[in-house]
């Protein structure tokens, strides 16, 4: 038996024993919390168990299980509120004084608003969502009630399936609920968008065109006296290009010794570009030094952006309409990918993947001098920061030596992984460790000894 026990952190890559690894192995019950708390369904029994736990007496890992249990209970009660609002609406609809559907809806909103002291708009939104969950998304409401998803995830599915017919909605919900609990809301939205694009490219194209037709710039005053300037419903490939241009100029300024924060530099670059000024630098006293020519053009080298597009060659050639991806944004329709590809500069890199597994088997670059082979291969293998929930594109992240170079770690592809600066710091200072499995899944071990997964994007 001892020979079969293993620590996955010591396994070589590709070892078949990875397939048998349980990320959350059962632990011996020590009397602090119920041994099955993390798998206990929400309801009266779980509520009673939680009410009797002294959180201050627990070790760190047990506190995490209690947190997860409370989250399931919150989701359970939120589903209960939706079901109760639906029951109120049905009772009012049966009332002979409000047998008109419009009157019944208004009566429901009035009842809920008065009972919960909600404003008119919030009440209207919540009642409308109640009907949507009940009539169109019963499986999502059931998952919320069972604690399998929380309210932000449930609302993301509701919004992401708007406009689909009943069959398409059912198929999309069945697909995304499989792994919704393992994804952040942003990841869930992106995957749902990809599912909808794959299954209904024409509808996705129409939705995008309708949204972009409503593009606008909005100026709003804040409570602090500052202002928010927002461009809404922009074409995604142009929005990503704008963001990358701003980021490129801001990084150059920071590397050149600018003493503003990164966010301040990005905001100042944004304003300078729109005002036709050359982005400047902070000078002593906090003033900004800009070009003496207020209307001068931005130098051609100051912020040339490189947009990464991940797309099937057949989609690029307009032979099909599979979903593509703009890293840092998420899935887009094929037409957006083609526009982005046509608008990029002459640096083209490619990744050949195994159609059976989706794993990269070859990478290369067309025109211009390529980046280092190792860096390109790591970016192809892991297109995002490998920390659970993070969507920072790998090209904007650090390359971390999983086993530190100072400790004998080699500078090779399997020891290099993309980590954004924030999560790189967590790995270096907070006692977290990780390992990559043969399918690209990265397992993280926290300081408490808990195991978390980061699956590679599909």
C-alpha positions as CSV (number, residue, x, y, z in Angstrom):
1,X,0.0,0.0,0.0
2,X,2.8,2.4,0.9
3,X,4.2,2.0,-2.6
4,X,0.9,3.3,-4.1
5,X,0.9,6.4,-2.0
6,X,2.4,9.5,-3.7
7,X,2.7,13.2,-3.5
8,X,1.6,14.6,-6.9
9,X,4.1,17.5,-6.5
10,X,6.9,14.9,-6.9
11,X,5.4,13.2,-10.0
12,X,7.1,13.6,-13.4
13,X,4.9,15.1,-16.1
14,X,2.8,12.6,-18.0
15,X,2.9,10.0,-15.1
16,X,-0.4,8.0,-15.4
17,X,-0.9,8.3,-11.6
18,X,-2.0,11.9,-12.2
19,X,-5.3,10.4,-13.5
20,X,-6.0,9.0,-10.0
21,X,-5.1,12.1,-8.1
22,X,-8.0,13.5,-6.0
23,X,-7.6,17.3,-5.5
24,X,-9.4,17.3,-2.2
25,X,-8.5,14.0,-0.5
26,X,-10.6,13.1,2.5
27,X,-9.1,14.1,5.8
28,X,-9.4,12.4,9.2
29,X,-12.2,14.1,11.3
30,X,-10.7,15.9,14.3
31,X,-14.0,17.1,15.8
32,X,-13.7,20.8,14.8
33,X,-16.3,20.8,12.0
34,X,-18.5,18.0,10.6
35,X,-16.4,15.8,8.3
36,X,-18.9,16.2,5.4
37,X,-19.5,19.9,5.7
38,X,-18.0,20.7,2.3
39,X,-20.4,18.3,0.6
40,X,-23.5,19.0,2.7
41,X,-26.4,20.4,0.6
42,X,-27.9,23.7,1.7
43,X,-31.0,23.6,3.8
44,X,-32.1,23.4,7.4
45,X,-29.5,20.8,8.4
46,X,-26.6,22.8,7.0
47,X,-28.0,25.9,8.6
48,X,-28.2,24.2,12.0
49,X,-24.6,22.9,11.6
50,X,-23.3,26.4,10.8
51,X,-25.1,28.1,13.6
52,X,-23.2,25.9,16.1
53,X,-19.7,26.4,14.8
54,X,-17.3,28.7,16.6
55,X,-15.3,30.2,13.7
56,X,-12.6,31.6,16.0
57,X,-11.6,28.1,17.2
58,X,-11.1,26.6,13.8
59,X,-7.9,26.1,11.9
60,X,-7.4,28.0,8.6
61,X,-8.5,25.3,6.2
62,X,-11.7,24.5,8.1
63,X,-12.6,28.2,8.0
64,X,-12.5,28.0,4.2
65,X,-15.0,25.1,4.3
66,X,-17.3,27.1,6.5
67,X,-17.0,30.0,4.1
68,X,-18.0,27.8,1.2
69,X,-20.9,26.4,3.2
70,X,-22.2,29.9,4.0
71,X,-22.0,30.7,0.3
72,X,-24.2,27.7,-0.6
73,X,-26.7,28.8,2.0
74,X,-26.8,32.3,0.6
75,X,-27.5,30.9,-2.9
76,X,-30.2,28.6,-1.4
77,X,-32.0,31.6,0.2
78,X,-31.7,33.7,-2.9
79,X,-33.4,31.0,-4.9
80,X,-36.0,30.9,-2.2
81,X,-36.6,34.6,-2.6
82,X,-37.2,34.1,-6.4
83,X,-39.6,31.3,-5.8
84,X,-41.5,33.3,-3.2
85,X,-41.8,36.3,-5.5
86,X,-43.1,34.0,-8.2
87,X,-45.6,32.6,-5.8
88,X,-46.7,36.1,-4.9
89,X,-47.1,36.9,-8.6
90,X,-49.2,33.8,-9.2
91,X,-51.4,34.6,-6.2
92,X,-52.1,38.1,-7.5
93,X,-52.7,36.8,-11.0
94,X,-55.4,34.5,-9.6
95,X,-57.0,37.4,-7.8
96,X,-60.2,38.5,-9.5
97,X,-59.3,42.2,-9.0
98,X,-56.0,41.8,-10.8
99,X,-56.8,39.2,-13.5
100,X,-55.3,41.4,-16.2
101,X,-51.6,40.4,-16.7
102,X,-50.3,44.0,-16.6
103,X,-52.3,44.7,-13.5
104,X,-50.9,41.6,-11.9
105,X,-47.4,42.5,-12.7
106,X,-47.7,46.0,-11.3
107,X,-49.4,44.6,-8.2
108,X,-46.5,42.2,-7.7
109,X,-44.0,45.0,-8.1
110,X,-45.9,47.2,-5.6
111,X,-46.1,44.3,-3.1
112,X,-42.5,43.4,-3.3
113,X,-41.3,47.0,-3.2
114,X,-43.3,47.8,-0.1
115,X,-42.3,44.6,1.7
116,X,-38.6,44.9,1.1
117,X,-38.2,48.7,0.8
118,X,-36.7,48.4,-2.7
119,X,-36.7,51.2,-5.2
120,X,-38.9,51.0,-8.3
121,X,-36.2,50.1,-10.8
122,X,-34.6,47.4,-8.6
123,X,-38.0,45.9,-7.9
124,X,-38.9,45.9,-11.6
125,X,-35.6,44.2,-12.5
126,X,-35.9,41.6,-9.7
127,X,-39.5,40.7,-10.6
128,X,-38.6,40.4,-14.3
129,X,-35.6,38.1,-13.4
130,X,-38.0,36.0,-11.3
131,X,-40.2,35.3,-14.3
132,X,-37.2,34.6,-16.5
133,X,-35.7,32.1,-14.1
134,X,-39.1,30.4,-13.6
135,X,-40.3,30.3,-17.2
136,X,-37.0,30.1,-19.2
137,X,-34.2,29.0,-16.9
138,X,-35.7,26.5,-14.3
139,X,-32.4,24.5,-14.3
140,X,-30.4,27.5,-13.4
141,X,-32.9,28.3,-10.6
142,X,-32.6,24.7,-9.4
143,X,-28.7,25.0,-9.4
144,X,-28.9,28.2,-7.4
145,X,-31.2,26.5,-4.9
146,X,-28.8,23.6,-4.5
147,X,-25.8,25.9,-4.1
148,X,-24.2,24.7,-7.3
149,X,-24.0,28.3,-8.6
150,X,-24.2,31.6,-6.8
151,X,-26.4,34.6,-7.8
152,X,-23.8,36.4,-10.0
153,X,-23.2,33.3,-12.0
154,X,-27.0,32.7,-12.4
155,X,-27.5,36.2,-13.6
156,X,-24.6,35.9,-16.0
157,X,-26.3,32.8,-17.6
158,X,-29.6,34.7,-17.7
159,X,-28.1,37.7,-19.5
160,X,-25.9,35.5,-21.8
161,X,-28.9,33.5,-23.1
162,X,-31.2,36.4,-23.7
163,X,-32.7,36.3,-27.2
164,X,-32.2,32.5,-27.7
165,X,-35.1,30.2,-28.4
166,X,-36.1,27.6,-25.8
167,X,-34.1,24.8,-27.3
168,X,-30.9,26.8,-27.8
169,X,-31.2,28.1,-24.2
170,X,-31.6,24.6,-22.9
171,X,-28.5,23.4,-24.8
172,X,-26.4,26.4,-23.7
173,X,-27.5,26.0,-20.0
174,X,-26.7,22.3,-20.1
175,X,-23.2,23.0,-21.4
176,X,-22.2,25.8,-19.1
177,X,-23.6,24.3,-15.9
178,X,-21.1,21.4,-16.2
179,X,-18.2,23.5,-14.9
180,X,-19.8,26.8,-13.8
181,X,-18.8,26.2,-10.2
182,X,-15.2,26.1,-11.2
183,X,-15.2,29.4,-13.1
184,X,-15.3,33.0,-12.1
185,X,-18.2,35.1,-13.4
186,X,-15.9,36.6,-16.1
187,X,-14.8,33.1,-17.2
188,X,-18.4,31.9,-17.3
189,X,-19.6,34.8,-19.4
190,X,-16.7,34.3,-21.8
191,X,-17.4,30.5,-22.1
192,X,-21.2,31.1,-22.5
193,X,-20.5,33.7,-25.2
194,X,-18.3,31.1,-27.0
195,X,-21.0,28.4,-26.7
196,X,-23.7,30.7,-28.2
197,X,-21.3,31.8,-31.0
198,X,-20.6,28.2,-31.9
199,X,-24.2,27.1,-31.9
200,X,-25.8,30.2,-33.4
201,X,-23.2,32.2,-35.3
202,X,-25.9,34.1,-37.3
203,X,-27.8,35.1,-34.2
204,X,-24.5,36.1,-32.5
205,X,-23.6,38.2,-35.5
206,X,-27.0,40.0,-35.4
207,X,-26.7,40.7,-31.7
208,X,-23.2,42.2,-32.2
209,X,-24.4,44.4,-35.1
210,X,-27.4,45.6,-33.1
211,X,-25.2,46.4,-30.1
212,X,-22.5,48.2,-32.1
213,X,-25.3,50.2,-33.8
214,X,-26.0,51.6,-30.3
215,X,-22.3,52.6,-29.6
216,X,-22.0,55.9,-27.7
217,X,-19.8,57.9,-25.4
218,X,-21.2,58.7,-22.0
219,X,-20.0,61.4,-19.6
220,X,-21.2,61.1,-16.0
221,X,-20.4,63.1,-12.9
222,X,-19.3,61.2,-9.8
223,X,-20.2,61.9,-6.2
224,X,-16.6,63.0,-5.6
225,X,-16.8,65.7,-8.2
226,X,-14.7,63.9,-10.8
227,X,-16.0,62.5,-14.1
228,X,-16.4,59.2,-15.8
229,X,-16.0,59.1,-19.6
230,X,-17.0,55.8,-21.1
231,X,-17.3,54.4,-24.6
232,X,-20.1,51.8,-24.7
233,X,-20.9,49.0,-27.1
234,X,-17.7,49.5,-29.1
235,X,-16.5,46.9,-31.7
236,X,-14.5,44.5,-29.6
237,X,-11.4,44.3,-31.9
238,X,-11.1,48.1,-31.8
239,X,-11.7,48.3,-28.1
240,X,-8.9,45.8,-27.5
241,X,-6.6,47.6,-29.9
242,X,-7.3,50.9,-28.0
243,X,-6.6,49.3,-24.7
244,X,-3.3,47.8,-25.9
245,X,-2.2,51.1,-27.4
246,X,-2.8,52.9,-24.1
247,X,-1.1,50.0,-22.2
248,X,2.0,50.1,-24.5
249,X,2.5,53.9,-24.1
250,X,1.9,53.7,-20.3
251,X,4.4,50.9,-19.9
252,X,7.0,52.8,-21.7
253,X,6.4,55.8,-19.5
254,X,6.6,53.7,-16.3
255,X,9.8,52.0,-17.5
256,X,11.3,55.4,-18.2
257,X,11.0,56.4,-14.5
258,X,7.5,58.0,-14.4
259,X,6.4,58.3,-10.8
260,X,2.7,58.1,-11.4
261,X,0.8,54.9,-10.5
262,X,0.0,52.6,-13.4
263,X,-3.6,53.5,-13.4
264,X,-2.8,57.3,-13.3
265,X,-0.5,56.8,-16.3
266,X,-3.1,54.9,-18.3
267,X,-5.8,57.5,-17.5
268,X,-3.5,60.4,-18.5
269,X,-2.5,58.7,-21.7
270,X,-6.2,58.2,-22.5
271,X,-6.9,61.9,-22.1
272,X,-3.8,63.0,-23.9
273,X,-4.6,60.8,-26.9
274,X,-8.2,62.1,-27.2
275,X,-7.0,65.7,-26.9
276,X,-4.4,65.2,-29.6
277,X,-1.4,65.7,-27.3
278,X,1.7,63.7,-27.1
279,X,1.5,61.7,-23.8
280,X,3.8,63.4,-21.3
281,X,5.5,62.6,-18.0
282,X,5.2,63.7,-14.4
283,X,7.6,66.4,-13.4
284,X,8.5,67.6,-9.9
285,X,5.5,69.2,-8.2
286,X,3.0,66.7,-9.7
287,X,2.5,68.6,-13.0
288,X,2.5,66.8,-16.3
289,X,5.0,67.7,-18.9
290,X,3.6,67.3,-22.4
291,X,4.7,68.2,-25.9
292,X,5.0,72.0,-26.6
293,X,2.8,71.4,-29.6
294,X,-0.6,70.6,-28.2
295,X,-1.9,69.1,-31.4
296,X,1.2,67.2,-32.4
297,X,0.7,63.6,-33.6
298,X,1.8,60.7,-31.5
299,X,5.2,59.4,-32.7
300,X,4.8,56.2,-34.7
301,X,6.8,54.2,-32.2
302,X,4.9,55.4,-29.2
303,X,2.5,52.6,-28.5
304,X,2.2,50.4,-31.6
305,X,-0.1,47.7,-30.4
306,X,0.0,44.0,-31.2
307,X,-3.4,42.3,-31.0
308,X,-3.4,38.6,-30.3
309,X,-6.1,36.6,-32.1
310,X,-6.7,32.9,-31.5
311,X,-8.7,31.6,-34.3
312,X,-9.1,28.4,-36.4
313,X,-7.5,28.8,-39.9
314,X,-10.7,27.6,-41.5
315,X,-12.6,30.5,-39.7
316,X,-9.9,32.9,-40.8
317,X,-10.4,31.7,-44.4
318,X,-14.2,32.1,-44.0
319,X,-14.8,28.4,-44.5
320,X,-16.7,28.2,-41.2
321,X,-17.8,30.4,-38.4
322,X,-16.4,28.9,-35.2
323,X,-15.8,31.1,-32.2
324,X,-12.4,32.9,-32.0
325,X,-10.8,34.6,-29.0
326,X,-9.2,37.9,-28.2
327,X,-7.1,37.2,-25.1
328,X,-8.1,39.6,-22.4
329,X,-11.6,40.0,-23.9
330,X,-12.9,36.5,-24.6
331,X,-14.8,34.7,-27.4
332,X,-15.8,36.7,-30.4
333,X,-17.5,35.8,-33.7
334,X,-15.4,34.9,-36.7
335,X,-16.0,38.2,-38.4
336,X,-14.5,40.1,-35.5
337,X,-11.4,37.8,-35.6
338,X,-10.9,38.4,-39.3
339,X,-11.1,42.2,-38.8
340,X,-8.6,42.0,-36.0
341,X,-6.3,39.9,-38.1
342,X,-6.4,42.3,-41.0
343,X,-5.8,45.2,-38.7
344,X,-2.7,43.8,-37.0
345,X,0.9,44.7,-37.9
346,X,3.1,42.4,-39.8
347,X,4.0,40.2,-36.8
348,X,2.2,36.9,-37.2
349,X,2.7,33.9,-35.0
350,X,0.9,30.6,-35.3
351,X,0.1,27.6,-33.1
352,X,-0.7,24.2,-34.5
353,X,-2.9,22.2,-32.1
354,X,-3.9,18.5,-31.9
355,X,-7.5,18.4,-33.1
356,X,-8.3,15.6,-30.7
357,X,-7.0,17.3,-27.6
358,X,-6.6,21.0,-28.4
359,X,-3.0,20.9,-27.1
360,X,-0.3,22.8,-29.0
361,X,2.1,20.6,-30.9
362,X,4.0,23.3,-32.9
363,X,4.5,27.0,-32.9
364,X,6.2,29.4,-35.2
365,X,6.3,33.0,-36.5
366,X,5.8,34.5,-39.9
367,X,7.7,37.7,-40.8
368,X,9.8,39.8,-38.4
369,X,12.2,38.3,-35.9
370,X,10.4,35.9,-33.5
371,X,10.4,36.0,-29.7
372,X,12.3,33.3,-27.9
373,X,11.1,29.8,-28.7
374,X,10.5,29.0,-25.0
375,X,8.4,32.1,-24.4
376,X,6.3,31.4,-27.5
377,X,5.7,27.8,-26.6
378,X,4.7,28.7,-23.0
379,X,2.3,31.3,-24.2
380,X,0.8,28.8,-26.6
381,X,0.4,26.1,-24.0
382,X,-1.0,28.5,-21.3
383,X,-2.6,31.5,-22.9
384,X,-3.6,33.0,-19.6
385,X,-2.1,33.5,-16.1
386,X,-2.3,30.0,-14.5
387,X,-3.7,31.2,-11.2
388,X,-7.4,30.0,-10.6
389,X,-9.8,32.6,-11.9
390,X,-7.3,34.9,-13.5
391,X,-7.8,35.9,-17.2
392,X,-4.7,38.1,-17.7
393,X,-3.2,37.1,-21.1
394,X,0.1,35.3,-20.8
395,X,1.8,37.8,-23.1
396,X,1.1,40.5,-20.5
397,X,2.2,38.3,-17.6
398,X,5.6,37.3,-16.1
399,X,7.2,33.9,-16.8
400,X,7.6,32.2,-13.5
401,X,10.1,29.4,-12.7
402,X,7.8,26.9,-10.9
403,X,10.9,25.6,-9.2
404,X,13.1,28.6,-8.5
405,X,16.2,28.9,-10.6
406,X,18.2,29.6,-7.4
407,X,17.0,26.2,-6.2
408,X,18.1,24.4,-9.3
409,X,15.0,24.9,-11.4
410,X,15.7,24.7,-15.1
411,X,14.8,27.3,-17.6
412,X,12.8,25.0,-19.8
413,X,9.2,25.1,-21.1
414,X,7.8,22.7,-18.4
415,X,9.3,24.8,-15.6
416,X,8.0,28.1,-17.0
417,X,4.4,29.3,-16.5
418,X,2.7,32.7,-17.0
419,X,1.7,34.5,-13.9
420,X,0.4,38.0,-13.8
421,X,2.4,40.3,-11.5
422,X,-0.1,40.1,-8.6
423,X,-0.3,36.3,-8.6
424,X,3.4,36.0,-9.2
425,X,3.9,37.9,-5.9
426,X,1.4,35.6,-4.2
427,X,3.3,32.6,-5.3
428,X,6.6,34.1,-4.2
429,X,5.6,35.4,-0.8
430,X,2.4,33.7,0.4
431,X,3.5,30.1,0.4
432,X,1.4,28.9,-2.6
433,X,2.8,26.1,-4.9
434,X,1.5,24.7,-8.1
435,X,2.0,21.8,-10.6
436,X,0.8,21.3,-14.2
437,X,-0.8,18.1,-15.3
438,X,-0.5,16.5,-18.7
439,X,-3.8,18.0,-19.9
440,X,-2.7,21.5,-19.0
441,X,-4.7,21.7,-15.8
442,X,-2.7,23.5,-13.1
443,X,-3.2,22.4,-9.5
444,X,-2.4,25.0,-6.8
445,X,-1.8,24.2,-3.1
446,X,-2.6,27.1,-0.7
447,X,-0.9,27.9,2.5
448,X,-3.7,26.0,4.3
449,X,-3.0,22.9,2.2
450,X,-6.2,23.3,0.1
451,X,-6.1,22.3,-3.6
452,X,-7.5,24.5,-6.3
453,X,-7.7,23.9,-10.1
454,X,-7.0,26.1,-13.1
455,X,-8.1,24.4,-16.2
456,X,-6.7,25.6,-19.6
457,X,-9.2,27.6,-21.7
458,X,-11.0,25.4,-24.2
